[in-house]
């Protein structure tokens, strides 16, 4: 895995003894992306997408550990990558993979008071600046929060392929990742929904909301989009080239 230059901008440290861990669920197939391999391993400019993501996260000095949660039979991580811990406990859904990863960290003795930043492997355009902004905003918050952007477009509700109404977009945000919460609190929130198959859990913030918490919204960036469809790969390449 290529080395990444650490960001030089100083940032406030998290509380003494409390660590930050990045966790990437990486056990999905990404069927909508139309790739022959799981989309997280699809090359972008010659490098598998997930490694672009990890290069960016490695540049965040306050992240103590980078963890990927992969399927038990995933051979991609057989040789290992410097500074990355692969946990072979991925589940059939994203929520299951995150829950299993958190459980593994707790089983290893990780402090439940530590922060965990759950990030989509497919948001490979994340930058250290974005992650540091999230940590700065959340490190002293009683709940934690997530990167998000205010909804910029007109929103329509539909039925049978036709518009039924225009939805007021005021106060509505598009959730992104990372999403940063205390490890123990997030594990408990997910555990409360596990018996129902994590019904209603679409991201970590939704699990925290179901547990009665109100996560903090931290302004993100339109460039922190999730690669989902085939055309998204070309757009991501264009953004990487513009940075170069």
FENWOJO-V247969 format. One record per backbone hydrogen bond with DSSP energy under -1.0 kcal/mol. CO is the residue of the C=O (numbers start at 1). NH is the residue of the N-H. If there is no record, write none. Layout:
# FENWOJO-V247969
((CO & NH) (CO & NH))
This chain:
# FENWOJO-V247969
((15 & 18) (19 & 115) (20 & 64) (21 & 117) (22 & 67) (23 & 119) (24 & 69) (30 & 33) (31 & 34) (38 & 41) (39 & 42) (40 & 50) (42 & 49) (44 & 47) (47 & 44) (48 & 51) (48 & 52) (49 & 53) (50 & 54) (51 & 55) (52 & 56) (53 & 57) (54 & 58) (57 & 60) (59 & 7) (60 & 63) (65 & 22) (66 & 85) (67 & 24) (68 & 87) (69 & 26) (70 & 90) (71 & 74) (75 & 78) (81 & 84) (85 & 68) (87 & 70) (87 & 89) (93 & 97) (94 & 98) (95 & 99) (96 & 100) (97 & 101) (98 & 102) (99 & 103) (100 & 104) (101 & 105) (102 & 106) (103 & 107) (104 & 108) (105 & 110) (106 & 109) (111 & 114) (112 & 184) (114 & 183) (115 & 21) (116 & 181) (117 & 23) (118 & 179) (120 & 123) (122 & 227) (123 & 126) (127 & 131) (128 & 132) (129 & 133) (130 & 134) (131 & 135) (132 & 136) (133 & 137) (134 & 138) (135 & 139) (138 & 141) (144 & 216) (145 & 180) (146 & 218) (147 & 176) (148 & 220) (149 & 174) (155 & 167) (157 & 164) (157 & 165) (159 & 162) (162 & 159) (165 & 157) (169 & 172) (172 & 151) (174 & 149) (178 & 147) (179 & 118) (180 & 145) (181 & 116) (182 & 186) (183 & 187) (184 & 188) (185 & 189) (186 & 190) (187 & 191) (188 & 192) (190 & 193) (193 & 196) (193 & 198) (194 & 197) (198 & 201) (203 & 207) (204 & 208) (205 & 209) (206 & 210) (207 & 211) (208 & 213) (209 & 212) (216 & 146) (218 & 148) (221 & 224) (229 & 232) (230 & 233) (231 & 235) (232 & 236) (233 & 237) (234 & 238) (235 & 239) (236 & 240) (237 & 241) (238 & 242) (239 & 243) (240 & 244))
